[in-house]
Each structure stands twice: as C-alpha cells, then as structure tokens.
Amino acid sequence: MTMKTRYQPRDLEALPFPPGRLSKQAFDAGDIELRHYAPRGSDEQTPHDRDELYVVITGTGFFRRASERVAFAPGDVLFVAAHESHRFEDFSPDFATWVIFYGPRKATG
C-alpha cells in the first residue's frame, strides 16, 4: 500500500462516511490505521477492538474513559485501550480529532 507523506483534515472532510463507520479513513497499513473523527452534536461511538490514540485537532470539551472524565483541547493526545468504554462529551461545534488505531485486534474477554 502506498501512503501519502502528509495528511490534513481537509483531505478527509469532504469524503463520505464508509458504511457503518463514524470516522473517515486516511489509511490502513495493517498494524496501524489513521482516521478523522468529527462528531456533531453527540458522540455515539462504541468500544473498539484495538488500542487507540486520539490527537485533538480543533475544539474543546471533555473525554470520558470508563469512569474518568478529563478536559481536552487542541494538541492533546488521549489513550484508550481496546474494548474500553469511551466517548467525547460537551464538545464545541468545531471539534475534530485524528484517531490512530494500532496493534493487533484483540478479542473480548
């Protein structure tokens, strides 16, 4: 798979959402996947089968991971382990983040 050297949010903003997904894929190289996520209104995501990092591009709000709730702003990096409950809450209308899924897919319990 040939990947671009540089990715910008605007490269993905105009793309349609893939069926059943809430984020748009920049690339998938097997052990690592880059997506753009910009929910509007509320965050309806469910836990994933890979570890992930969020790198906040724009906006502010709160991030909930299990019972922990932290404020976020542009430039922040947020970690979530596979199968861990998480979501963005009370975020500004301009909120957008890169999502990096990495490592092997992990089976549930």
ZIQUI-V219645 format. One line per field, one symbol per residue. phi: phi as a letter, one per 30 degrees, with the letter a starting at -180 (. if undefined). psi: psi as a letter, one per 20 degrees, with the letter a starting at -180 (. if undefined). burial: # if it has 16 or more other C-alpha atoms within 10 Angstrom, else .. A space follows every 10 residues. Layout:
phi = ???
psi = ???
burial = ???
This chain:
phi = .ccddbbbed dcedddddei ccbcddabci dbbcbcbbdb ibccdceccb dbbccdcbjb lbccbhcdbb dbbejdcbcb deiddaacbh cddcdabdcc cbiddcddg
psi = ppqrhppqhh hhhiqqpqpj qirppgrokf ippprppmqp frojqrqrjq qqppopgqrr bqppocippq qqrpiqppqp qpjppqrpql qqhjpqqqpo praqppqq.
burial = ........#. .#........ .######... ..#######. ..#....### ########## .##.#..... .##......# ###..####. #...###### ##.......
